[in-house]
Amino acid sequence: MIDVKQKRLFLGNDHGAIVIRPAVIQAAKLLGFEILDFGTDSVESVDYPCYAKKVCDALKDNAGIGILMCGTGIGVSIAANRYRHIRAALCHEEQEAQLARQHNNANVLCLGGRILTPEMAAKLTNLFLTSTFEGGRHQKRIDLIDTIDNLDDLTC
């Protein structure tokens, strides 16, 4: 489980994820997460980078974890991974959601509202929020990712 101080979930979505949004919120609430919601609840077209920014900015200053959703999950994933403090993982199946936390210490789950059923979105949310980073050999790789801005300094 995520540390109690991190039982804060920052949620963001565009219009393309309206169909899975309630299932994701319900899954997180069942796990006892406080949800800080930056998403839209309208089908009116909005710009997913704005919602990704809101969640990523909130995570910079606050302990917690994030979930971003758009039509495919690709757009919010690309946008979120522009932030140095974010490790966003686009997940479509259960093992991805679990390993994103266990091996990559991902702090943002990205989901596609036009790709996933609400039931699968809830399962992925549950797995992501209940899995923990294993550390060990995986920490070295996270450290390498953190130095990737300056490829001259990356030693492989």
C-alpha positions in Angstrom: 0.0 0.0 0.0 1.0 3.6 -0.5 2.1 5.3 2.7 -0.8 6.9 4.7 0.6 10.4 4.0 0.2 9.7 0.3 -3.4 8.7 0.4 -4.1 11.7 -1.7 -5.0 11.2 -5.3 -4.8 14.0 -7.8 -7.2 13.2 -10.6 -7.4 14.9 -14.1 -9.3 14.0 -17.2 -10.5 15.5 -20.4 -13.8 14.8 -22.2 -12.5 11.6 -23.8 -12.4 9.8 -20.4 -15.9 10.7 -19.0 -17.0 7.1 -19.4 -14.3 5.6 -17.1 -14.0 8.6 -14.7 -16.8 7.4 -12.2 -15.3 3.9 -12.0 -11.8 5.3 -11.3 -13.1 7.6 -8.6 -15.1 4.8 -7.0 -12.1 2.4 -7.0 -9.9 5.1 -5.3 -12.6 6.0 -2.7 -13.0 2.3 -1.8 -9.3 2.3 -0.9 -9.7 5.3 1.3 -8.0 7.9 -1.0 -8.8 11.6 -0.6 -9.5 12.7 -4.2 -8.4 16.2 -5.4 -10.3 16.4 -8.7 -8.9 18.6 -11.5 -10.9 16.9 -14.2 -13.9 17.8 -16.3 -17.2 16.1 -15.9 -18.5 17.4 -19.3 -18.4 16.0 -22.7 -17.5 19.4 -24.1 -14.1 19.3 -25.8 -11.3 20.5 -23.6 -7.5 20.3 -23.9 -5.9 17.4 -22.1 -2.5 19.1 -21.6 -4.1 21.6 -19.3 -5.4 18.8 -17.0 -2.1 17.1 -17.0 -0.4 20.3 -16.0 -2.8 20.8 -13.1 -2.2 17.3 -11.7 1.6 17.5 -12.3 1.8 20.9 -10.6 -0.1 19.6 -7.6 2.2 16.6 -7.3 5.3 18.8 -7.3 4.2 20.5 -4.1 2.2 17.7 -2.4 2.7 14.1 -1.3 0.4 11.9 -3.3 -0.2 10.0 -6.5 -2.0 10.9 -9.7 -4.3 9.5 -12.3 -4.7 11.2 -15.7 -7.2 10.1 -18.3 -7.9 11.2 -21.9 -9.3 9.3 -24.9 -6.4 7.0 -25.3 -4.2 7.9 -22.4 -1.4 8.6 -24.8 -1.8 12.4 -24.8 -1.8 12.8 -21.0 1.1 10.4 -20.7 3.2 12.4 -23.1 2.3 15.7 -21.4 2.9 14.4 -17.8 6.3 12.9 -18.6 7.6 16.3 -19.6 7.8 17.1 -15.9 11.0 16.0 -14.2 9.2 14.9 -11.0 6.7 12.7 -12.8 7.0 9.1 -13.9 3.7 8.5 -15.7 2.8 5.1 -16.9 0.2 4.4 -19.6 -1.5 1.1 -18.7 -4.0 -1.1 -20.5 -3.7 -4.3 -18.6 -3.3 -5.5 -15.1 0.3 -6.5 -15.1 1.4 -3.1 -16.5 -0.4 -1.2 -13.7 1.2 -3.4 -11.0 4.7 -3.3 -12.5 4.6 0.4 -13.1 4.6 0.9 -9.4 6.7 -2.1 -8.4 9.6 -1.6 -10.9 9.3 1.9 -12.1 8.0 3.7 -9.0 5.4 5.5 -11.3 3.6 8.2 -9.5 0.9 8.8 -12.3 -1.3 6.3 -13.9 -2.6 7.2 -17.4 -5.7 5.6 -18.7 -7.7 5.8 -22.0 -11.4 6.3 -21.8 -12.0 5.2 -25.3 -9.8 2.1 -24.9 -10.8 0.7 -21.5 -14.1 -0.4 -20.1 -15.0 1.2 -16.7 -14.5 -2.2 -15.1 -10.9 -2.5 -16.4 -10.2 1.1 -15.5 -11.3 0.3 -11.9 -9.1 -2.8 -11.8 -6.0 -0.9 -13.1 -6.7 1.9 -10.6 -6.9 -0.7 -7.7 -3.7 -2.4 -8.7 -1.8 0.8 -9.3 -2.8 2.2 -5.9 -2.2 -0.9 -3.9 1.2 -1.9 -5.4 4.4 -0.6 -3.9 7.9 0.1 -5.3 10.3 -2.8 -4.7 13.4 -0.7 -4.7 16.7 -2.7 -4.9 17.9 -3.1 -8.5 15.0 -1.0 -9.7 16.2 2.1 -7.8 19.4 2.2 -9.9 17.3 2.4 -13.0 15.1 5.2 -11.5 18.3 7.1 -10.7 19.4 6.6 -14.3 16.1 8.0 -15.6 16.6 11.0 -13.3 19.9 11.8 -15.0 18.6 11.4 -18.6 18.2 15.2 -19.1 21.9 15.3 -19.6 22.8 12.3 -21.7 26.5 13.2 -21.5 26.4 12.3 -17.8 24.6 8.9 -18.4 26.9 6.0 -17.8 25.7 2.7 -19.2 
